[in-house]
């Protein structure tokens, strides 16, 4: 998954209002979510509201000032936020009071299918994985706000269609679904876990990650895998290749 911040649009040659830049910097640090240009502009009264280009230039200046600092200004989803640079992650993880959340392989497979094949129904997911999808898996993904019902398929029964959310993009440090990693051939789970810096529940696990995407080795009705994977917020979300996966797109600009 791409970790590179998208460059802010703006004119480097145009002078930047230092007070405007300071206000934007303070707002970005205080906000609990990425701030888009419209939200930043809304901080100011009508008679003192900066233009869109003024905000863009201030963001560009802040981005450049972070070049030799431990933090960077990143475009995430519909807005911008300050975050620590990836190369310092190993030190910062020691500050965490809790261990990274642990997720079953079934949950990560389901999330991967939704991310790459959305919009999909529960039946679509089961067809791809070759096993049933438990209601608990769907519930957990909805509780994390990584997926949501985005409609219903116009067929008898009108099954719910699922897609990923803005929170999904923010958690995995993406500005759009275009930044999903390239689909890959089926590989051994141990190799994938090593590449993704994931922790498996026991050493030496060599089962293939089927991600359901191209599954076929599980029989219908088989129980979902109970393997657990620890996932850090800055880990890359990768999935094994579907038969013919199309990467769905969503608009992400808030400009």
GIZIHU-V435726 format. One record per backbone hydrogen bond with DSSP energy under -0.5 kcal/mol. CO is the residue of the C=O (numbers start at 1). NH is the residue of the N-H. E is the energy in kcal/mol with one decimal. If there is no record, write none. Layout:
co:CO nh:NH e:E
co:CO nh:NH e:E
This chain:
co:10 nh:12 e:-0.7
co:11 nh:14 e:-1.0
co:16 nh:18 e:-0.6
co:17 nh:21 e:-2.5
co:18 nh:22 e:-2.3
co:19 nh:23 e:-2.3
co:20 nh:24 e:-2.4
co:21 nh:25 e:-2.6
co:22 nh:26 e:-2.5
co:23 nh:27 e:-2.4
co:24 nh:28 e:-2.5
co:25 nh:29 e:-1.9
co:26 nh:30 e:-2.1
co:27 nh:31 e:-2.0
co:34 nh:36 e:-0.5
co:35 nh:80 e:-2.3
co:36 nh:40 e:-2.2
co:37 nh:41 e:-2.8
co:38 nh:42 e:-1.9
co:40 nh:43 e:-1.4
co:41 nh:44 e:-1.5
co:45 nh:48 e:-1.8
co:46 nh:49 e:-0.9
co:51 nh:55 e:-2.0
co:52 nh:56 e:-2.4
co:53 nh:57 e:-2.4
co:54 nh:58 e:-2.0
co:55 nh:59 e:-2.4
co:56 nh:60 e:-2.4
co:57 nh:61 e:-2.3
co:58 nh:62 e:-2.4
co:59 nh:63 e:-2.4
co:60 nh:64 e:-2.1
co:61 nh:65 e:-2.0
co:62 nh:66 e:-1.0
co:63 nh:66 e:-0.5
co:64 nh:67 e:-1.4
co:65 nh:68 e:-0.5
co:66 nh:69 e:-1.9
co:70 nh:85 e:-2.4
co:72 nh:74 e:-0.7
co:72 nh:83 e:-2.1
co:74 nh:76 e:-0.7
co:74 nh:81 e:-2.0
co:76 nh:79 e:-2.3
co:79 nh:76 e:-2.7
co:80 nh:35 e:-2.6
co:81 nh:74 e:-2.8
co:83 nh:72 e:-2.6
co:85 nh:88 e:-1.9
co:86 nh:89 e:-2.1
co:88 nh:91 e:-0.7
co:88 nh:92 e:-2.0
co:89 nh:93 e:-2.3
co:91 nh:94 e:-0.9
co:92 nh:95 e:-1.8
co:93 nh:96 e:-1.1
co:101 nh:231 e:-1.9
co:103 nh:229 e:-3.7
co:104 nh:108 e:-2.0
co:105 nh:109 e:-2.8
co:106 nh:110 e:-2.2
co:107 nh:111 e:-2.5
co:108 nh:112 e:-2.3
co:109 nh:113 e:-2.4
co:110 nh:114 e:-2.2
co:111 nh:115 e:-2.5
co:112 nh:116 e:-2.2
co:113 nh:117 e:-2.6
co:114 nh:118 e:-1.4
co:120 nh:162 e:-3.3
co:121 nh:125 e:-2.0
co:122 nh:126 e:-2.2
co:123 nh:127 e:-2.3
co:124 nh:128 e:-2.1
co:125 nh:129 e:-2.7
co:126 nh:130 e:-2.3
co:128 nh:215 e:-0.9
co:132 nh:134 e:-0.6
co:134 nh:138 e:-1.5
co:135 nh:139 e:-2.5
co:136 nh:140 e:-2.6
co:137 nh:141 e:-2.0
co:138 nh:142 e:-2.2
co:139 nh:143 e:-2.6
co:140 nh:144 e:-2.1
co:141 nh:146 e:-2.2
co:141 nh:147 e:-1.1
co:142 nh:145 e:-0.8
co:146 nh:165 e:-1.4
co:148 nh:163 e:-2.0
co:151 nh:161 e:-3.0
co:153 nh:155 e:-2.3
co:155 nh:158 e:-2.8
co:159 nh:153 e:-2.5
co:161 nh:150 e:-2.7
co:161 nh:151 e:-0.7
co:162 nh:119 e:-0.6
co:162 nh:120 e:-1.7
co:163 nh:148 e:-2.1
co:165 nh:169 e:-1.5
co:166 nh:170 e:-2.3
co:167 nh:171 e:-2.6
co:168 nh:172 e:-2.0
co:169 nh:174 e:-2.9
co:170 nh:173 e:-1.2
co:174 nh:77 e:-0.7
co:176 nh:179 e:-1.7
co:177 nh:180 e:-1.7
co:179 nh:2 e:-1.0
co:184 nh:241 e:-2.2
co:187 nh:209 e:-1.5
co:188 nh:192 e:-2.0
co:189 nh:193 e:-2.9
co:190 nh:194 e:-1.8
co:191 nh:195 e:-2.0
co:192 nh:196 e:-2.3
co:193 nh:197 e:-0.6
co:193 nh:198 e:-2.5
co:194 nh:197 e:-0.7
co:198 nh:200 e:-0.6
co:199 nh:230 e:-1.8
co:202 nh:205 e:-0.7
co:207 nh:189 e:-2.0
co:208 nh:210 e:-0.9
co:210 nh:213 e:-0.7
co:212 nh:214 e:-1.6
co:212 nh:215 e:-2.1
co:219 nh:222 e:-2.0
co:222 nh:132 e:-0.6
co:225 nh:106 e:-0.7
co:227 nh:105 e:-2.4
co:228 nh:201 e:-0.9
co:229 nh:103 e:-3.4
co:230 nh:199 e:-0.8
co:232 nh:235 e:-1.9
co:236 nh:238 e:-0.8
co:237 nh:181 e:-0.7
co:239 nh:184 e:-0.9
co:246 nh:248 e:-0.7
co:254 nh:38 e:-1.1
